[in-house]
Amino acid sequence: MEDGKRKKISCIAIGDKIKNGIVEGIIKASSKNIDMYDYKNIIVSGEHLVYENKWIRVKESQFAKKI
């Protein structure tokens, strides 16, 4: 947060002041029927793009573990 405090992402609201700005919108997404991966300790879909000397899908990365 702007004041250095921490807040769970699920508790962030529109109008909250964060470092370098203010929360203007919130997107809620579902991973239902989507293969999800742990990519370097970040949970993302297999379709997410990452750069590893070239752009590839997470599901193609040696660093991705399907969860």
PyRosetta script that sets phi, psi and omega in degrees:
from pyrosetta import init, pose_from_sequence

init()
pose = pose_from_sequence("MEDGKRKKISCIAIGDKIKNGIVEGIIKASSKNIDMYDYKNIIVSGEHLVYENKWIRVKESQFAKKI")
pose.set_psi(1, 166.5)
pose.set_omega(1, -177.4)
pose.set_phi(2, -57.6)
pose.set_psi(2, -36.2)
pose.set_omega(2, -177.6)
pose.set_phi(3, -85.9)
pose.set_psi(3, 5.3)
pose.set_omega(3, 178.4)
pose.set_phi(4, 92.0)
pose.set_psi(4, -10.5)
pose.set_omega(4, 177.9)
pose.set_phi(5, -72.9)
pose.set_psi(5, 162.6)
pose.set_omega(5, 178.4)
pose.set_phi(6, -110.4)
pose.set_psi(6, 148.4)
pose.set_omega(6, 179.1)
pose.set_phi(7, -143.2)
pose.set_psi(7, 139.2)
pose.set_omega(7, 176.1)
pose.set_phi(8, -60.1)
pose.set_psi(8, 142.7)
pose.set_omega(8, 179.4)
pose.set_phi(9, -56.0)
pose.set_psi(9, -38.8)
pose.set_omega(9, -178.8)
pose.set_phi(10, -65.6)
pose.set_psi(10, -14.6)
pose.set_omega(10, -179.1)
pose.set_phi(11, -101.5)
pose.set_psi(11, -3.8)
pose.set_omega(11, 179.7)
pose.set_phi(12, -73.1)
pose.set_psi(12, 139.9)
pose.set_omega(12, -177.1)
pose.set_phi(13, -127.1)
pose.set_psi(13, 158.3)
pose.set_omega(13, 175.4)
pose.set_phi(14, -58.3)
pose.set_psi(14, 133.8)
pose.set_omega(14, -178.9)
pose.set_phi(15, 98.2)
pose.set_psi(15, -15.4)
pose.set_omega(15, 177.7)
pose.set_phi(16, -62.2)
pose.set_psi(16, 141.0)
pose.set_omega(16, 178.4)
pose.set_phi(17, -91.4)
pose.set_psi(17, 123.1)
pose.set_omega(17, 177.8)
pose.set_phi(18, -118.8)
pose.set_psi(18, 170.1)
pose.set_omega(18, 178.0)
pose.set_phi(19, -57.6)
pose.set_psi(19, 130.9)
pose.set_omega(19, 177.3)
pose.set_phi(20, 68.9)
pose.set_psi(20, 19.7)
pose.set_omega(20, 176.5)
pose.set_phi(21, 164.1)
pose.set_psi(21, -168.0)
pose.set_omega(21, -179.8)
pose.set_phi(22, -128.3)
pose.set_psi(22, 140.4)
pose.set_omega(22, 178.0)
pose.set_phi(23, -67.5)
pose.set_psi(23, 119.8)
pose.set_omega(23, -178.0)
pose.set_phi(24, -107.7)
pose.set_psi(24, -13.7)
pose.set_omega(24, -179.8)
pose.set_phi(25, -163.6)
pose.set_psi(25, 160.5)
pose.set_omega(25, 179.9)
pose.set_phi(26, -134.2)
pose.set_psi(26, 133.5)
pose.set_omega(26, 177.5)
pose.set_phi(27, -113.7)
pose.set_psi(27, 129.0)
pose.set_omega(27, 174.2)
pose.set_phi(28, -110.8)
pose.set_psi(28, 126.9)
pose.set_omega(28, -178.5)
pose.set_phi(29, -125.0)
pose.set_psi(29, 154.8)
pose.set_omega(29, 178.3)
pose.set_phi(30, -113.0)
pose.set_psi(30, 143.0)
pose.set_omega(30, 176.6)
pose.set_phi(31, -101.7)
pose.set_psi(31, 15.7)
pose.set_omega(31, 179.3)
pose.set_phi(32, -60.6)
pose.set_psi(32, 129.2)
pose.set_omega(32, 180.0)
pose.set_phi(33, 64.3)
pose.set_psi(33, 22.0)
pose.set_omega(33, 177.3)
pose.set_phi(34, -123.6)
pose.set_psi(34, 130.5)
pose.set_omega(34, 176.6)
pose.set_phi(35, -70.2)
pose.set_psi(35, 126.0)
pose.set_omega(35, -178.9)
pose.set_phi(36, -109.5)
pose.set_psi(36, 150.9)
pose.set_omega(36, -175.6)
pose.set_phi(37, -132.7)
pose.set_psi(37, 150.1)
pose.set_omega(37, 168.3)
pose.set_phi(38, -93.9)
pose.set_psi(38, 111.7)
pose.set_omega(38, 179.0)
pose.set_phi(39, -115.7)
pose.set_psi(39, 101.7)
pose.set_omega(39, -180.0)
pose.set_phi(40, 53.5)
pose.set_psi(40, 46.1)
pose.set_omega(40, 178.4)
pose.set_phi(41, 69.8)
pose.set_psi(41, 20.4)
pose.set_omega(41, 174.2)
pose.set_phi(42, -122.1)
pose.set_psi(42, 130.1)
pose.set_omega(42, -178.8)
pose.set_phi(43, -88.8)
pose.set_psi(43, 120.4)
pose.set_omega(43, -178.7)
pose.set_phi(44, -144.0)
pose.set_psi(44, 166.4)
pose.set_omega(44, 175.8)
pose.set_phi(45, -76.3)
pose.set_psi(45, 159.5)
pose.set_omega(45, 178.4)
pose.set_phi(46, -65.7)
pose.set_psi(46, -20.3)
pose.set_omega(46, -179.5)
pose.set_phi(47, -83.6)
pose.set_psi(47, -11.9)
pose.set_omega(47, -179.3)
pose.set_phi(48, -60.1)
pose.set_psi(48, 137.9)
pose.set_omega(48, 179.0)
pose.set_phi(49, -89.3)
pose.set_psi(49, 139.2)
pose.set_omega(49, 174.5)
pose.set_phi(50, -135.2)
pose.set_psi(50, 155.7)
pose.set_omega(50, -179.3)
pose.set_phi(51, -103.8)
pose.set_psi(51, 116.2)
pose.set_omega(51, 175.4)
pose.set_phi(52, -132.1)
pose.set_psi(52, 77.9)
pose.set_omega(52, -173.0)
pose.set_phi(53, 68.2)
pose.set_psi(53, -14.4)
pose.set_omega(53, 171.5)
pose.set_phi(54, -163.6)
pose.set_psi(54, 164.2)
pose.set_omega(54, 179.3)
pose.set_phi(55, -77.3)
pose.set_psi(55, 127.1)
pose.set_omega(55, 177.0)
pose.set_phi(56, -137.5)
pose.set_psi(56, 163.5)
pose.set_omega(56, 173.6)
pose.set_phi(57, -78.4)
pose.set_psi(57, 146.1)
pose.set_omega(57, 178.9)
pose.set_phi(58, -53.3)
pose.set_psi(58, -41.7)
pose.set_omega(58, -177.4)
pose.set_phi(59, -61.7)
pose.set_psi(59, -15.2)
pose.set_omega(59, 178.9)
pose.set_phi(60, -95.8)
pose.set_psi(60, -4.4)
pose.set_omega(60, -174.8)
pose.set_phi(61, -85.4)
pose.set_psi(61, 142.7)
pose.set_omega(61, 175.4)
pose.set_phi(62, -70.5)
pose.set_psi(62, -16.1)
pose.set_omega(62, -178.9)
pose.set_phi(63, -90.0)
pose.set_psi(63, -7.1)
pose.set_omega(63, -176.2)
pose.set_phi(64, -89.4)
pose.set_psi(64, 136.3)
pose.set_omega(64, 175.7)
pose.set_phi(65, -123.7)
pose.set_psi(65, 119.8)
pose.set_omega(65, -179.7)
pose.set_phi(66, -66.1)
pose.set_psi(66, 135.4)
pose.set_omega(66, -179.8)
pose.set_phi(67, -121.8)
pose.dump_pdb("model.pdb")
